[in-house]
Amino acid sequence: LLLGVLLWAPWWALHGAPLTELSGDQDFQLFLQRNLEFTRKIRGDVAALQRVVCDTFQLCKKEELQLVQQDLDTVQAPLEQCHRRTFQAETCFSQIRAGLRIYHGSLATIRDLLPGHAGLVETLQLDMANLSSNIQQQMEDLGLATVTYPTENQDPLPTFSSRFRHQVSGFFILANFQQFLETAYRALRHLASL
């Protein structure tokens, strides 16, 4: 039994190892390093907007707003494919791109909430579109299946029953986006370390 476990353990560890054949590919490693930096920049911009929401509206702690969150339809893009044992780069990259698209649209709520910071929101949206485009290009270069999204339509802004709910919605959009970016960053870093 012990021999069986010892022989099976290395295989199980390799089962979830993504794209080991690309670990030495210089172009792929360059892509990962550049987009790790890009993701760090986006995370910094989201953190700056979170500080503005905290300073302006005194909305700083998720725990204090949990009850209000239940009544809001806040977006939380999934990234479970990026931290499963059976990690696959193709599905993780696809989820990152889909999430970036979701949050790109959600940031219109932030722009409306913080009109004095519209420039930062627009820069953030541009950076997100560029990161998504970089990932799509890399997926195509690797021969992975990609989804082409239609050109952005400006959906109407959601309506809120009060200014406070608008502010809380903005808080959760940024908090959820920051959590999404942290997972995406860890996934890219994991690939870079192979």
C-alpha positions as protocol buffer text, in pm:
chain_id: "A"
residue {
  index: 1
  type: LEU
  ca { x: 0 y: 0 z: 0 }
}
residue {
  index: 2
  type: LEU
  ca { x: 281 y: 241 z: 90 }
}
residue {
  index: 3
  type: LEU
  ca { x: 452 y: 170 z: -241 }
}
residue {
  index: 4
  type: GLY
  ca { x: 126 y: 243 z: -423 }
}
residue {
  index: 5
  type: VAL
  ca { x: 88 y: 577 z: -245 }
}
residue {
  index: 6
  type: LEU
  ca { x: 450 y: 672 z: -318 }
}
residue {
  index: 7
  type: LEU
  ca { x: 413 y: 589 z: -686 }
}
residue {
  index: 8
  type: TRP
  ca { x: 77 y: 767 z: -715 }
}
residue {
  index: 9
  type: ALA
  ca { x: 173 y: 1090 z: -530 }
}
residue {
  index: 10
  type: PRO
  ca { x: 411 y: 1234 z: -796 }
}
residue {
  index: 11
  type: TRP
  ca { x: 156 y: 1161 z: -1068 }
}
residue {
  index: 12
  type: TRP
  ca { x: -118 y: 1345 z: -876 }
}
residue {
  index: 13
  type: ALA
  ca { x: 104 y: 1652 z: -830 }
}
residue {
  index: 14
  type: LEU
  ca { x: 175 y: 1660 z: -1202 }
}
residue {
  index: 15
  type: HIS
  ca { x: -190 y: 1610 z: -1294 }
}
residue {
  index: 16
  type: GLY
  ca { x: -270 y: 1971 z: -1206 }
}
residue {
  index: 17
  type: ALA
  ca { x: 54 y: 2119 z: -1344 }
}
residue {
  index: 18
  type: PRO
  ca { x: -42 y: 2355 z: -1625 }
}
residue {
  index: 19
  type: LEU
  ca { x: 144 y: 2375 z: -1954 }
}
residue {
  index: 20
  type: THR
  ca { x: 476 y: 2237 z: -1835 }
}
residue {
  index: 21
  type: GLU
  ca { x: 587 y: 2222 z: -2195 }
}
residue {
  index: 22
  type: LEU
  ca { x: 573 y: 2603 z: -2201 }
}
residue {
  index: 23
  type: SER
  ca { x: 766 y: 2660 z: -1880 }
}
residue {
  index: 24
  type: GLY
  ca { x: 1086 y: 2724 z: -2073 }
}
residue {
  index: 25
  type: ASP
  ca { x: 924 y: 2914 z: -2360 }
}
residue {
  index: 26
  type: GLN
  ca { x: 1077 y: 3263 z: -2349 }
}
residue {
  index: 27
  type: ASP
  ca { x: 786 y: 3434 z: -2526 }
}
residue {
  index: 28
  type: PHE
  ca { x: 539 y: 3279 z: -2283 }
}
residue {
  index: 29
  type: GLN
  ca { x: 753 y: 3377 z: -1985 }
}
residue {
  index: 30
  type: LEU
  ca { x: 784 y: 3733 z: -2120 }
}
residue {
  index: 31
  type: PHE
  ca { x: 404 y: 3745 z: -2163 }
}
residue {
  index: 32
  type: LEU
  ca { x: 360 y: 3632 z: -1802 }
}
residue {
  index: 33
  type: GLN
  ca { x: 611 y: 3883 z: -1660 }
}
residue {
  index: 34
  type: ARG
  ca { x: 460 y: 4176 z: -1851 }
}
residue {
  index: 35
  type: ASN
  ca { x: 107 y: 4086 z: -1752 }
}
residue {
  index: 36
  type: LEU
  ca { x: 199 y: 4028 z: -1389 }
}
residue {
  index: 37
  type: GLU
  ca { x: 321 y: 4390 z: -1390 }
}
residue {
  index: 38
  type: PHE
  ca { x: 6 y: 4501 z: -1570 }
}
residue {
  index: 39
  type: THR
  ca { x: -213 y: 4319 z: -1318 }
}
residue {
  index: 40
  type: ARG
  ca { x: -20 y: 4479 z: -1030 }
}
residue {
  index: 41
  type: LYS
  ca { x: -83 y: 4823 z: -1186 }
}
residue {
  index: 42
  type: ILE
  ca { x: -456 y: 4752 z: -1221 }
}
residue {
  index: 43
  type: ARG
  ca { x: -469 y: 4629 z: -860 }
}
residue {
  index: 44
  type: GLY
  ca { x: -304 y: 4954 z: -750 }
}
residue {
  index: 45
  type: ASP
  ca { x: -559 y: 5163 z: -939 }
}
residue {
  index: 46
  type: VAL
  ca { x: -848 y: 4965 z: -788 }
}
residue {
  index: 47
  type: ALA
  ca { x: -693 y: 5012 z: -441 }
}
residue {
  index: 48
  type: ALA
  ca { x: -672 y: 5388 z: -506 }
}
residue {
  index: 49
  type: LEU
  ca { x: -1045 y: 5395 z: -592 }
}
residue {
  index: 50
  type: GLN
  ca { x: -1119 y: 5189 z: -281 }
}
residue {
  index: 51
  type: ARG
  ca { x: -938 y: 5450 z: -69 }
}
residue {
  index: 52
  type: VAL
  ca { x: -1146 y: 5725 z: -230 }
}
residue {
  index: 53
  type: VAL
  ca { x: -1469 y: 5536 z: -150 }
}
residue {
  index: 54
  type: CYS
  ca { x: -1346 y: 5483 z: 206 }
}
residue {
  index: 55
  type: ASP
  ca { x: -1244 y: 5847 z: 254 }
}
residue {
  index: 56
  type: THR
  ca { x: -1545 y: 5998 z: 79 }
}
residue {
  index: 57
  type: PHE
  ca { x: -1826 y: 5777 z: 204 }
}
residue {
  index: 58
  type: GLN
  ca { x: -1668 y: 5611 z: 511 }
}
residue {
  index: 59
  type: LEU
  ca { x: -1732 y: 5272 z: 350 }
}
residue {
  index: 60
  type: CYS
  ca { x: -1419 y: 5080 z: 437 }
}
residue {
  index: 61
  type: LYS
  ca { x: -1504 y: 4738 z: 583 }
}
residue {
  index: 62
  type: LYS
  ca { x: -1685 y: 4457 z: 407 }
}
residue {
  index: 63
  type: GLU
  ca { x: -1808 y: 4307 z: 735 }
}
residue {
  index: 64
  type: GLU
  ca { x: -1999 y: 4623 z: 825 }
}
residue {
  index: 65
  type: LEU
  ca { x: -2189 y: 4620 z: 496 }
}
residue {
  index: 66
  type: GLN
  ca { x: -2283 y: 4251 z: 467 }
}
residue {
  index: 67
  type: LEU
  ca { x: -2652 y: 4308 z: 546 }
}
residue {
  index: 68
  type: VAL
  ca { x: -2689 y: 4576 z: 279 }
}
residue {
  index: 69
  type: GLN
  ca { x: -2500 y: 4361 z: 27 }
}
residue {
  index: 70
  type: GLN
  ca { x: -2770 y: 4094 z: 45 }
}
residue {
  index: 71
  type: ASP
  ca { x: -3017 y: 4339 z: -110 }
}
residue {
  index: 72
  type: LEU
  ca { x: -2783 y: 4448 z: -387 }
}
residue {
  index: 73
  type: ASP
  ca { x: -2713 y: 4275 z: -714 }
}
residue {
  index: 74
  type: THR
  ca { x: -2335 y: 4311 z: -700 }
}
residue {
  index: 75
  type: VAL
  ca { x: -2113 y: 4136 z: -949 }
}
residue {
  index: 76
  type: GLN
  ca { x: -1865 y: 3873 z: -840 }
}
residue {
  index: 77
  type: ALA
  ca { x: -1695 y: 3715 z: -1140 }
}
residue {
  index: 78
  type: PRO
  ca { x: -1593 y: 3354 z: -1081 }
}
residue {
  index: 79
  type: LEU
  ca { x: -1231 y: 3241 z: -1102 }
}
residue {
  index: 80
  type: GLU
  ca { x: -1257 y: 2892 z: -954 }
}
residue {
  index: 81
  type: GLN
  ca { x: -1076 y: 2747 z: -1258 }
}
residue {
  index: 82
  type: CYS
  ca { x: -764 y: 2940 z: -1158 }
}
residue {
  index: 83
  type: HIS
  ca { x: -718 y: 2774 z: -820 }
}
residue {
  index: 84
  type: ARG
  ca { x: -838 y: 2418 z: -867 }
}
residue {
  index: 85
  type: ARG
  ca { x: -613 y: 2118 z: -826 }
}
residue {
  index: 86
  type: THR
  ca { x: -677 y: 2038 z: -1191 }
}
residue {
  index: 87
  type: PHE
  ca { x: -565 y: 2385 z: -1304 }
}
residue {
  index: 88
  type: GLN
  ca { x: -572 y: 2435 z: -1680 }
}
residue {
  index: 89
  type: ALA
  ca { x: -438 y: 2755 z: -1831 }
}
residue {
  index: 90
  type: GLU
  ca { x: -699 y: 2765 z: -2108 }
}
residue {
  index: 91
  type: THR
  ca { x: -999 y: 2766 z: -1874 }
}
residue {
  index: 92
  type: CYS
  ca { x: -826 y: 3000 z: -1628 }
}
residue {
  index: 93
  type: PHE
  ca { x: -735 y: 3250 z: -1902 }
}
residue {
  index: 94
  type: SER
  ca { x: -1093 y: 3230 z: -2034 }
}
residue {
  index: 95
  type: GLN
  ca { x: -1233 y: 3305 z: -1687 }
}
residue {
  index: 96
  type: ILE
  ca { x: -993 y: 3596 z: -1640 }
}
residue {
  index: 97
  type: ARG
  ca { x: -1104 y: 3747 z: -1971 }
}
residue {
  index: 98
  type: ALA
  ca { x: -1474 y: 3696 z: -1890 }
}
residue {
  index: 99
  type: GLY
  ca { x: -1426 y: 3854 z: -1547 }
}
residue {
  index: 100
  type: LEU
  ca { x: -1241 y: 4153 z: -1690 }
}
residue {
  index: 101
  type: ARG
  ca { x: -1532 y: 4208 z: -1927 }
}
residue {
  index: 102
  type: ILE
  ca { x: -1784 y: 4192 z: -1641 }
}
residue {
  index: 103
  type: TYR
  ca { x: -1591 y: 4437 z: -1422 }
}
residue {
  index: 104
  type: HIS
  ca { x: -1523 y: 4666 z: -1718 }
}
residue {
  index: 105
  type: GLY
  ca { x: -1898 y: 4724 z: -1747 }
}
residue {
  index: 106
  type: SER
  ca { x: -1947 y: 4748 z: -1370 }
}
residue {
  index: 107
  type: LEU
  ca { x: -1699 y: 5033 z: -1344 }
}
residue {
  index: 108
  type: ALA
  ca { x: -1959 y: 5263 z: -1503 }
}
residue {
  index: 109
  type: THR
  ca { x: -2125 y: 5259 z: -1159 }
}
residue {
  index: 110
  type: ILE
  ca { x: -1797 y: 5379 z: -1006 }
}
residue {
  index: 111
  type: ARG
  ca { x: -1755 y: 5653 z: -1267 }
}
residue {
  index: 112
  type: ASP
  ca { x: -2108 y: 5773 z: -1188 }
}
residue {
  index: 113
  type: LEU
  ca { x: -2040 y: 5752 z: -813 }
}
residue {
  index: 114
  type: LEU
  ca { x: -1703 y: 5933 z: -830 }
}
residue {
  index: 115
  type: PRO
  ca { x: -1727 y: 6180 z: -1120 }
}
residue {
  index: 116
  type: GLY
  ca { x: -1413 y: 6358 z: -1000 }
}
residue {
  index: 117
  type: HIS
  ca { x: -1217 y: 6037 z: -1061 }
}
residue {
  index: 118
  type: ALA
  ca { x: -1363 y: 5954 z: -1403 }
}
residue {
  index: 119
  type: GLY
  ca { x: -1015 y: 5979 z: -1560 }
}
residue {
  index: 120
  type: LEU
  ca { x: -878 y: 5706 z: -1332 }
}
residue {
  index: 121
  type: VAL
  ca { x: -1181 y: 5486 z: -1399 }
}
residue {
  index: 122
  type: GLU
  ca { x: -1138 y: 5530 z: -1776 }
}
residue {
  index: 123
  type: THR
  ca { x: -765 y: 5450 z: -1751 }
}
residue {
  index: 124
  type: LEU
  ca { x: -852 y: 5142 z: -1549 }
}
residue {
  index: 125
  type: GLN
  ca { x: -1106 y: 5032 z: -1811 }
}
residue {
  index: 126
  type: LEU
  ca { x: -849 y: 5081 z: -2087 }
}
residue {
  index: 127
  type: ASP
  ca { x: -589 y: 4881 z: -1893 }
}
residue {
  index: 128
  type: MET
  ca { x: -843 y: 4603 z: -1837 }
}
residue {
  index: 129
  type: ALA
  ca { x: -926 y: 4593 z: -2209 }
}
residue {
  index: 130
  type: ASN
  ca { x: -555 y: 4577 z: -2292 }
}
residue {
  index: 131
  type: LEU
  ca { x: -493 y: 4296 z: -2041 }
}
residue {
  index: 132
  type: SER
  ca { x: -784 y: 4100 z: -2186 }
}
residue {
  index: 133
  type: SER
  ca { x: -648 y: 4158 z: -2537 }
}
residue {
  index: 134
  type: ASN
  ca { x: -299 y: 4044 z: -2428 }
}
residue {
  index: 135
  type: ILE
  ca { x: -443 y: 3723 z: -2284 }
}
residue {
  index: 136
  type: GLN
  ca { x: -651 y: 3660 z: -2597 }
}
residue {
  index: 137
  type: GLN
  ca { x: -346 y: 3710 z: -2819 }
}
residue {
  index: 138
  type: GLN
  ca { x: -137 y: 3473 z: -2605 }
}
residue {
  index: 139
  type: MET
  ca { x: -414 y: 3212 z: -2612 }
}
residue {
  index: 140
  type: GLU
  ca { x: -427 y: 3238 z: -2991 }
}
residue {
  index: 141
  type: ASP
  ca { x: -47 y: 3209 z: -3010 }
}
residue {
  index: 142
  type: LEU
  ca { x: -65 y: 2893 z: -2797 }
}
residue {
  index: 143
  type: GLY
  ca { x: -345 y: 2750 z: -3010 }
}
residue {
  index: 144
  type: LEU
  ca { x: -596 y: 2764 z: -2724 }
}
residue {
  index: 145
  type: ALA
  ca { x: -965 y: 2821 z: -2783 }
}
residue {
  index: 146
  type: THR
  ca { x: -1076 y: 3182 z: -2735 }
}
residue {
  index: 147
  type: VAL
  ca { x: -1407 y: 3362 z: -2718 }
}
residue {
  index: 148
  type: THR
  ca { x: -1449 y: 3684 z: -2913 }
}
residue {
  index: 149
  type: TYR
  ca { x: -1672 y: 3925 z: -2728 }
}
residue {
  index: 150
  type: PRO
  ca { x: -1892 y: 4172 z: -2918 }
}
residue {
  index: 151
  type: THR
  ca { x: -1799 y: 4538 z: -2912 }
}
residue {
  index: 152
  type: GLU
  ca { x: -1891 y: 4702 z: -2584 }
}
residue {
  index: 153
  type: ASN
  ca { x: -2244 y: 4833 z: -2564 }
}
residue {
  index: 154
  type: GLN
  ca { x: -2305 y: 5091 z: -2297 }
}
residue {
  index: 155
  type: ASP
  ca { x: -2566 y: 4923 z: -2081 }
}
residue {
  index: 156
  type: PRO
  ca { x: -2781 y: 5163 z: -1884 }
}
residue {
  index: 157
  type: LEU
  ca { x: -2657 y: 5223 z: -1532 }
}
residue {
  index: 158
  type: PRO
  ca { x: -2837 y: 5024 z: -1265 }
}
residue {
  index: 159
  type: THR
  ca { x: -3084 y: 5220 z: -1059 }
}
residue {
  index: 160
  type: PHE
  ca { x: -3055 y: 5233 z: -683 }
}
residue {
  index: 161
  type: SER
  ca { x: -3327 y: 5303 z: -432 }
}
residue {
  index: 162
  type: SER
  ca { x: -3097 y: 5540 z: -244 }
}
residue {
  index: 163
  type: ARG
  ca { x: -2765 y: 5717 z: -273 }
}
residue {
  index: 164
  type: PHE
  ca { x: -2636 y: 5499 z: 11 }
}
residue {
  index: 165
  type: ARG
  ca { x: -2714 y: 5179 z: -181 }
}
residue {
  index: 166
  type: HIS
  ca { x: -2532 y: 5324 z: -483 }
}
residue {
  index: 167
  type: GLN
  ca { x: -2229 y: 5391 z: -263 }
}
residue {
  index: 168
  type: VAL
  ca { x: -2239 y: 5043 z: -108 }
}
residue {
  index: 169
  type: SER
  ca { x: -2273 y: 4887 z: -453 }
}
residue {
  index: 170
  type: GLY
  ca { x: -1963 y: 5078 z: -564 }
}
residue {
  index: 171
  type: PHE
  ca { x: -1778 y: 4957 z: -256 }
}
residue {
  index: 172
  type: PHE
  ca { x: -1860 y: 4592 z: -334 }
}
residue {
  index: 173
  type: ILE
  ca { x: -1780 y: 4623 z: -703 }
}
residue {
  index: 174
  type: LEU
  ca { x: -1431 y: 4742 z: -611 }
}
residue {
  index: 175
  type: ALA
  ca { x: -1386 y: 4489 z: -328 }
}
residue {
  index: 176
  type: ASN
  ca { x: -1495 y: 4199 z: -549 }
}
residue {
  index: 177
  type: PHE
  ca { x: -1280 y: 4323 z: -837 }
}
residue {
  index: 178
  type: GLN
  ca { x: -977 y: 4347 z: -607 }
}
residue {
  index: 179
  type: GLN
  ca { x: -1034 y: 3989 z: -490 }
}
residue {
  index: 180
  type: PHE
  ca { x: -1070 y: 3877 z: -854 }
}
residue {
  index: 181
  type: LEU
  ca { x: -742 y: 4051 z: -946 }
}
residue {
  index: 182
  type: GLU
  ca { x: -558 y: 3889 z: -657 }
}
residue {
  index: 183
  type: THR
  ca { x: -663 y: 3544 z: -777 }
}
residue {
  index: 184
  type: ALA
  ca { x: -573 y: 3627 z: -1138 }
}
residue {
  index: 185
  type: TYR
  ca { x: -235 y: 3756 z: -1022 }
}
residue {
  index: 186
  type: ARG
  ca { x: -166 y: 3437 z: -825 }
}
residue {
  index: 187
  type: ALA
  ca { x: -257 y: 3225 z: -1129 }
}
residue {
  index: 188
  type: LEU
  ca { x: -19 y: 3419 z: -1355 }
}
residue {
  index: 189
  type: ARG
  ca { x: 254 y: 3402 z: -1093 }
}
residue {
  index: 190
  type: HIS
  ca { x: 199 y: 3025 z: -1061 }
}
residue {
  index: 191
  type: LEU
  ca { x: 246 y: 2983 z: -1436 }
}
residue {
  index: 192
  type: ALA
  ca { x: 559 y: 3199 z: -1427 }
}
residue {
  index: 193
  type: SER
  ca { x: 711 y: 2983 z: -1152 }
}
residue {
  index: 194
  type: LEU
  ca { x: 685 y: 2656 z: -1349 }
}
